[in-house]
Amino acid sequence: MAESPLHTAESSWSESIVQTVDAPAHLRRLADATRAFMEAQMRADVDVAIADDVASRLEHLTRRLRSSVPDRTPGDLFDIGGPLRNDFGNAVVGRRNPVAPPMTVHRLPDGRARAELDLGCLYEGAPGQVHGGVCAMLLDQLLGEAAGAGGNAGMTVYLTTTFKRITKLGHVRLEAWTASVDGRKAIVRGHLADGSGATCIEAEALFIMPRSHVGTVNESSRGEIS
């Protein structure tokens, strides 16, 4: 697979963070606290009394929250017009989703994207390693971001991953770039590297814009909507 063309200075990447409608601060805080608790409960070694007490408190808090749960999913609760990236409930970038790391994406209008994040025990597969399915999910998201950044947003038709080495828990870096465009079709390539910079996974994906959405992504959406 071709070497990544991503050699842009860090300053230009920092200016290309996607600007989208975000969840209110108090709901982002709730999601962050929930995520932190999920990791803490996985790692904690507590006795029966503490486990029962915490579980009872959680059950009570869950009942409080469920009393105000709407019928729609978080991603359906906002609309900025046209194709949307779900920054609320998305399993990778959703700020209201405690399952999401969440991943912050940097994008350029020529069809490139990058992200760096830390993956802890919530994303473990084999002991000490990031689950391969989690890695594929992150790459699917980032390759889609690269397609959208260049104005070629679409739905994933295929995603091919080649695992070169294990991905250890901890810091990872993902890069993606648009390799070719043919009408509604965009082929995007990318990779995931570990904290040392070694490439762990290479990926290629085909994205196609549904015919029903053709024309809804214009020049103003480049680098902003995927």
C-alpha positions in Angstrom: 0.0 0.0 0.0 1.3 3.5 -0.9 3.1 5.5 1.8 1.0 8.2 3.4 1.4 11.7 1.8 0.6 13.3 5.2 3.5 15.5 6.0 1.7 18.7 6.7 2.9 20.9 9.6 1.1 20.4 12.9 -0.1 24.0 12.9 -2.1 23.5 9.7 -3.7 20.3 11.1 -4.8 22.2 14.2 -6.7 24.6 12.1 -8.6 21.9 10.3 -10.5 20.4 13.3 -14.0 19.7 12.1 -16.5 22.3 13.2 -19.9 20.8 13.8 -22.9 21.1 16.1 -21.7 19.8 19.5 -23.6 18.4 22.5 -24.2 20.9 25.4 -21.4 21.0 27.9 -23.3 19.5 30.7 -24.2 16.4 28.6 -20.6 16.1 27.4 -19.6 16.1 31.0 -22.1 13.4 31.8 -20.8 11.2 29.0 -17.1 11.8 30.0 -18.0 10.9 33.6 -19.8 7.7 32.5 -16.8 6.6 30.4 -14.4 7.2 33.3 -16.7 5.1 35.5 -16.8 2.3 33.0 -13.1 2.1 33.0 -12.8 2.4 36.7 -15.3 -0.5 37.3 -13.4 -2.7 34.9 -10.1 -2.1 36.8 -11.3 -2.0 40.3 -10.8 -4.9 42.7 -13.5 -4.4 45.4 -15.3 -6.6 47.8 -18.9 -7.7 47.6 -20.3 -4.9 49.8 -18.7 -2.1 47.8 -19.8 -3.7 44.5 -23.4 -4.2 45.7 -23.5 -0.6 47.0 -22.1 0.9 43.8 -24.5 -1.2 41.7 -27.5 -0.1 43.7 -26.5 3.5 43.3 -26.1 3.0 39.6 -29.5 1.4 39.2 -31.0 4.4 41.0 -29.2 6.8 38.7 -30.2 4.9 35.6 -33.9 5.1 36.6 -33.5 8.9 37.0 -32.1 9.2 33.5 -34.6 6.8 31.9 -37.4 9.1 33.0 -36.3 11.6 30.5 -35.2 9.4 27.5 -36.9 10.4 24.2 -37.9 7.9 21.6 -35.2 9.1 19.1 -31.5 8.3 19.2 -29.0 11.0 20.0 -28.0 11.4 16.4 -31.6 12.2 15.4 -31.9 15.1 17.9 -30.2 17.7 15.8 -30.2 18.8 12.2 -27.9 21.3 10.6 -29.1 20.6 7.1 -27.8 18.2 4.4 -25.6 15.2 5.2 -24.5 15.0 8.8 -21.8 13.5 10.8 -23.3 12.2 14.0 -21.2 14.0 16.7 -23.8 13.0 19.3 -24.2 9.3 19.3 -21.5 8.1 16.9 -19.6 5.2 18.4 -16.2 6.7 17.4 -16.6 10.5 17.5 -19.9 10.9 19.5 -19.4 13.3 22.4 -22.5 11.9 24.1 -21.5 8.3 23.6 -19.5 6.9 26.5 -18.5 4.0 24.3 -16.7 6.4 22.0 -13.0 7.2 23.0 -14.0 9.9 21.6 -11.8 10.5 18.6 -11.1 14.1 17.5 -10.5 14.3 13.8 -8.3 16.8 11.9 -9.2 17.2 8.2 -7.9 19.1 5.1 -10.0 20.0 2.1 -7.8 18.0 -0.3 -9.1 14.7 1.2 -6.8 14.0 4.1 -7.5 13.3 7.7 -5.7 12.4 10.9 -6.4 11.5 14.5 -4.5 10.7 17.6 -6.0 9.1 20.7 -5.4 6.9 23.7 -7.1 3.5 23.9 -7.5 2.0 27.4 -8.9 -1.2 28.8 -12.4 -0.5 27.4 -11.1 -1.4 24.0 -9.1 -4.4 24.9 -9.2 -7.7 22.9 -6.3 -10.0 23.6 -4.6 -9.1 26.9 -2.8 -5.7 26.5 -3.9 -5.3 22.9 -6.6 -3.2 21.2 -9.4 -5.4 19.8 -9.0 -5.8 16.0 -12.7 -4.9 15.5 -12.2 -1.6 17.4 -9.2 -0.8 15.2 -11.3 -1.5 12.0 -14.1 0.7 13.4 -11.7 3.6 14.0 -10.2 3.3 10.5 -13.7 3.1 8.9 -14.5 6.4 10.6 -11.3 8.1 9.7 -11.3 7.0 6.0 -14.8 8.3 5.8 -13.7 11.6 7.2 -11.0 11.8 4.6 -13.5 11.2 1.8 -15.8 13.8 3.3 -13.0 16.3 3.7 -12.4 16.4 0.0 -16.1 16.8 -0.8 -16.6 13.1 -1.6 -18.6 11.9 1.3 -20.4 8.6 1.0 -21.3 5.3 2.6 -18.8 2.5 3.1 -19.1 -0.1 0.4 -16.1 -2.1 1.5 -13.3 -1.8 4.1 -10.2 -4.0 3.7 -7.8 -4.2 6.6 -4.3 -5.7 6.7 -3.0 -6.4 10.1 0.8 -6.0 10.1 1.4 -6.3 13.9 -0.4 -6.2 17.2 -1.8 -2.9 18.4 -0.9 -2.4 22.1 -3.2 -0.5 24.4 -2.2 3.2 24.7 -1.5 5.9 22.2 -2.4 5.3 18.6 -2.3 7.5 15.5 -4.4 7.2 12.3 -3.9 8.8 8.9 -6.0 8.6 5.8 -6.0 10.1 2.3 -8.1 10.0 -0.8 -6.4 7.9 -3.4 -8.9 8.4 -6.3 -12.3 9.7 -7.2 -14.6 8.5 -10.0 -17.9 10.3 -9.9 -19.8 9.3 -6.8 -17.0 6.8 -5.9 -14.0 7.6 -3.7 -11.2 5.1 -2.8 -9.5 6.1 0.4 -6.4 4.5 2.0 -4.9 4.9 5.5 -3.2 3.2 8.4 -3.1 3.0 12.1 0.2 3.2 14.0 1.1 2.6 17.6 2.8 5.0 20.0 6.2 4.2 18.6 5.1 5.2 15.1 5.1 1.6 13.8 2.3 0.9 11.3 0.0 -1.8 12.8 -2.8 -1.9 10.3 -3.2 -0.7 6.7 -6.7 -0.1 5.2 -8.5 0.7 2.0 -12.1 1.6 1.6 -14.6 2.4 -1.1 -17.2 5.1 -0.4 -20.1 5.9 -2.6 -22.5 8.8 -2.3 -26.1 7.6 -2.4 -27.9 8.9 -5.5 -30.5 10.5 -3.2 -27.8 12.6 -1.6 -26.0 13.7 -4.8 -25.8 17.5 -4.9 -26.3 18.0 -1.2 -22.6 18.2 -0.5 -21.1 21.4 -2.0 -17.9 23.4 -1.8 -18.9 24.9 1.6 -19.1 21.4 3.1 -15.5 20.4 2.4 -13.6 19.7 5.5 -16.7 20.1 7.6 -19.3 17.4 6.9 -18.7 13.7 6.2 
